[in-house]
């Protein structure tokens, strides 16, 4: 949990209102950067691995029913597929490698032209870093607002200000 800093104008010579405006510009830029990172797709290698795991999982869902029929000598008839999920599992079991390869090729086409793709770990790390920077700026902004309020100057808060920072519970 971050602690509120008591940031004062100090020796910077920066006007408190100008400091708050500078912080708000920085906050807006960081929030925009955070949105870009948050909406970035998974990197292609991770997406391919997830796709192949999905196909294998589907194949495992169907396999026991068919193999079990052979083990007890029951004739194997192709089932009537009611939900599409059963048909999908059957196709994955019957020709999983071909299905995964075809899906991988389709996925590769979708990744053409994508400039930013992150592994899940990279995304978590970058978002955590940005969240920490945002918190620091929000704390500094709130300290500046309170300093001005103590001097009798009314400064409005941003509509998207972190309520926990404003209420001093963070």
C-alpha positions as CSV (number, residue, x, y, z in Angstrom):
1,X,0.0,0.0,0.0
2,X,1.4,3.4,-1.0
3,X,1.8,6.0,1.6
4,X,0.7,9.6,1.1
5,X,3.6,11.8,0.5
6,X,3.6,15.3,1.8
7,X,4.9,17.0,-1.3
8,X,5.3,20.7,-1.0
9,X,6.3,23.3,-3.6
10,X,9.8,23.3,-2.1
11,X,12.7,24.7,-4.1
12,X,11.3,23.8,-7.5
13,X,9.8,27.3,-7.9
14,X,6.9,25.7,-9.7
15,X,3.5,27.4,-9.2
16,X,1.2,24.9,-7.3
17,X,-1.6,25.3,-9.9
18,X,0.9,24.8,-12.8
19,X,2.2,21.7,-11.0
20,X,-1.3,20.3,-10.8
21,X,-1.9,20.9,-14.5
22,X,1.5,19.4,-15.4
23,X,0.6,16.3,-13.3
24,X,-2.8,16.1,-15.0
25,X,-1.2,16.1,-18.4
26,X,1.2,13.3,-17.3
27,X,-1.7,11.4,-15.8
28,X,-3.7,11.6,-19.1
29,X,-0.6,10.4,-21.0
30,X,0.0,7.5,-18.7
31,X,-3.7,6.5,-18.8
32,X,-3.6,6.5,-22.6
33,X,-0.5,4.4,-22.5
34,X,-2.1,2.0,-20.0
35,X,-5.1,1.6,-22.3
36,X,-2.8,0.7,-25.2
37,X,-1.0,-1.9,-23.1
38,X,-4.3,-3.3,-21.7
39,X,-5.8,-3.7,-25.1
40,X,-2.7,-5.2,-26.8
41,X,-3.2,-8.7,-28.1
42,X,-1.3,-11.7,-26.8
43,X,1.9,-12.4,-28.6
44,X,1.6,-14.8,-31.5
45,X,3.7,-17.6,-29.9
46,X,1.5,-17.6,-26.7
47,X,-1.7,-17.5,-28.9
48,X,-0.5,-20.5,-30.9
49,X,0.3,-22.4,-27.7
50,X,-3.1,-21.6,-26.3
51,X,-4.8,-22.6,-29.6
52,X,-3.0,-25.9,-29.7
53,X,-3.8,-26.6,-26.1
54,X,-7.5,-25.8,-26.8
55,X,-7.6,-28.3,-29.7
56,X,-5.9,-31.0,-27.6
57,X,-8.4,-30.4,-24.8
58,X,-11.3,-30.8,-27.2
59,X,-9.8,-34.0,-28.5
60,X,-9.5,-35.4,-25.0
61,X,-13.2,-34.6,-24.3
62,X,-14.2,-36.9,-27.2
63,X,-11.6,-39.7,-27.0
64,X,-12.7,-41.6,-24.0
65,X,-16.2,-42.3,-25.4
66,X,-14.9,-43.8,-28.6
67,X,-12.0,-45.7,-27.2
68,X,-14.2,-47.1,-24.4
69,X,-16.5,-48.5,-27.0
70,X,-13.7,-50.4,-28.6
71,X,-12.5,-51.8,-25.3
72,X,-15.8,-53.4,-24.5
73,X,-16.5,-54.6,-28.0
74,X,-19.4,-52.2,-28.7
75,X,-19.7,-51.2,-32.3
76,X,-18.6,-47.6,-32.9
77,X,-21.2,-45.6,-34.7
78,X,-20.7,-41.9,-35.4
79,X,-22.9,-40.1,-32.9
80,X,-25.7,-37.7,-33.7
81,X,-24.1,-34.5,-32.6
82,X,-26.6,-32.3,-30.8
83,X,-24.5,-29.5,-29.4
84,X,-21.9,-28.1,-31.8
85,X,-19.3,-28.6,-29.0
86,X,-19.5,-32.3,-29.4
87,X,-18.9,-32.1,-33.1
88,X,-16.0,-29.7,-32.5
89,X,-14.5,-32.2,-30.0
90,X,-15.0,-35.1,-32.5
91,X,-13.2,-33.1,-35.3
92,X,-10.4,-32.2,-32.9
93,X,-10.0,-35.9,-31.9
94,X,-10.2,-37.1,-35.5
95,X,-7.8,-34.6,-37.1
96,X,-6.5,-32.4,-34.4
97,X,-3.1,-31.7,-36.0
98,X,-4.6,-30.5,-39.2
99,X,-7.2,-28.4,-37.3
100,X,-4.5,-26.8,-35.2
101,X,-2.3,-26.2,-38.2
102,X,-5.2,-24.6,-40.1
103,X,-6.1,-22.4,-37.1
104,X,-2.4,-21.4,-36.7
105,X,-2.3,-20.3,-40.3
106,X,-5.4,-18.3,-39.9
107,X,-4.0,-16.8,-36.7
108,X,-0.8,-15.8,-38.5
109,X,-2.8,-13.9,-41.0
110,X,-4.5,-11.9,-38.2
111,X,-1.2,-11.0,-36.7
112,X,0.1,-9.4,-39.9
113,X,0.4,-5.7,-39.3
114,X,0.1,-5.9,-35.5
115,X,2.9,-3.8,-34.0
116,X,2.4,-4.4,-30.3
117,X,1.8,-7.9,-28.9
118,X,2.8,-8.9,-25.5
119,X,3.2,-12.2,-23.6
120,X,0.9,-12.4,-20.6
121,X,3.8,-11.9,-18.3
122,X,4.9,-8.8,-20.2
123,X,1.4,-7.3,-20.1
124,X,1.1,-7.9,-16.3
125,X,4.5,-6.4,-15.6
126,X,3.9,-3.3,-17.8
127,X,0.4,-2.7,-16.4
128,X,1.8,-3.0,-12.8
129,X,4.5,-0.5,-13.6
130,X,2.1,1.9,-15.1
131,X,-0.3,1.5,-12.2
132,X,2.5,2.3,-9.8
133,X,3.4,5.4,-11.8
134,X,-0.2,6.5,-12.0
135,X,-0.6,6.1,-8.2
136,X,2.5,8.2,-7.5
137,X,1.2,11.0,-9.8
138,X,-2.3,10.8,-8.3
139,X,-0.9,11.1,-4.8
140,X,1.3,14.0,-5.8
141,X,-1.7,15.7,-7.5
142,X,-3.9,15.2,-4.4
143,X,-1.2,16.6,-2.2
144,X,-1.0,19.7,-4.4
145,X,-4.8,20.1,-4.3
146,X,-4.8,19.8,-0.6
147,X,-2.0,22.3,-0.3
148,X,-4.0,24.8,-2.4
149,X,-7.2,24.1,-0.4
150,X,-5.3,24.9,2.8
151,X,-4.4,28.2,1.3
152,X,-8.0,28.9,0.5
153,X,-7.8,28.2,-3.2
154,X,-10.6,26.0,-4.7
155,X,-9.2,23.4,-7.1
156,X,-11.6,20.9,-8.7
157,X,-10.7,17.3,-8.9
158,X,-10.7,15.3,-12.1
159,X,-13.8,13.2,-12.6
160,X,-11.6,10.1,-13.0
161,X,-9.5,10.8,-9.9
162,X,-8.8,7.6,-7.8
163,X,-11.4,7.8,-5.1
164,X,-9.1,6.0,-2.6
165,X,-6.4,8.6,-3.1
166,X,-8.9,11.5,-2.7
167,X,-10.3,9.9,0.5
168,X,-6.8,9.1,1.7
169,X,-7.5,5.4,2.2
170,X,-4.7,4.2,-0.1
